[in-house]
Amino acid sequence: MKMKKLVSLMLVVSCVFALTACGSDKKDEKVEVTKKEDLANLTIGVQQGTTGDLNCSDIVKKDSQMKRYPKGSSAVQAMQAGKIDCVVIDAQPAKKFVEKNKDLKMIEGIFDDEQYAICVKKGNTKLLKEINTALEALKKDGTVDKIIGNYIGDDTGKYQYETPKGTDVSKGTLVMATNAEFEPYEYHEGDKIVGIDVDMAQAICDKMGYKLKVQDMEFDSILPTVATGKADFGAAGMTVTDERKENADFTDTYANASQVVIVKK
């Protein structure tokens, strides 16, 4: 009698183990995505609070399919470990992940194009106008294109923005809120935060006559930090959406972008 119970128990444990392994290990599963609808039943990794998070939350059948991480790199690592099916993130950071991980591929053309802009506290029309004026001048003289080209494309590394000698920055300091986990727009290089948004913010502050201070934080803390006045503006590859416009004002756009899907090859 005891032997029969022991055998039965062993069979149950074996079945549970097999089911658990089959249900949780996605390492060998091939994921094909050609349209938004293909994402509906997948487990998706995103950086919390980003446009990818907002878009995919409307696509999946259950919110439990959304796995939100503080960093895009954490989502990619989770996918490589077989915990999720795919990652949805902005195109330029996605390219960096794929370049560094030969087992990954990027799928484009799933989502509509977006525009990046700088956010300021809602109602701060004075600062908004000043930034737009500086941004327009930097667009006209080619500085914005050079800054972006230094990080993206054939001219990568050929131009590094530097504050012009003799620049008067006596007006004070402007604090920029960002999330330095978004290469090439903002990321850590040694003990510095560098990237497109950092260089562009520096160029804008130079035009306006201010020093720049960069404050790193979680992405979904940027808008609240700007709204409470703890930072003067936010720049973090931030897409302009109707939802975000309810809580902040946005400058003119400075770059086009899109969400892409990363899967294992």
Secondary structure, DSSP 8 states (H G I E B T S, - for coil): -HHHHHHHHHHHHHHHHHHHHHHH--TT-----SSGGGGTTS-EEEETTSHHHHHHHTTSSSGGGEEEESSHHHHHHHHHTTS-SEEEEEHHHHHHHHHH-TTEEEE-SSS-EEEE--EEETT-HHHHHHHHHHHHHHHHTTHHHHHHHTTSSTTTTS------TT---TT-EEEEEE-SEETTTEEEETTEEESHHHHHHHHHHHHHT-EEEEEE--GGGHHHHHHTTSSSEE-SS-B--HHHHTTEEE----EEEEEEEEEE-
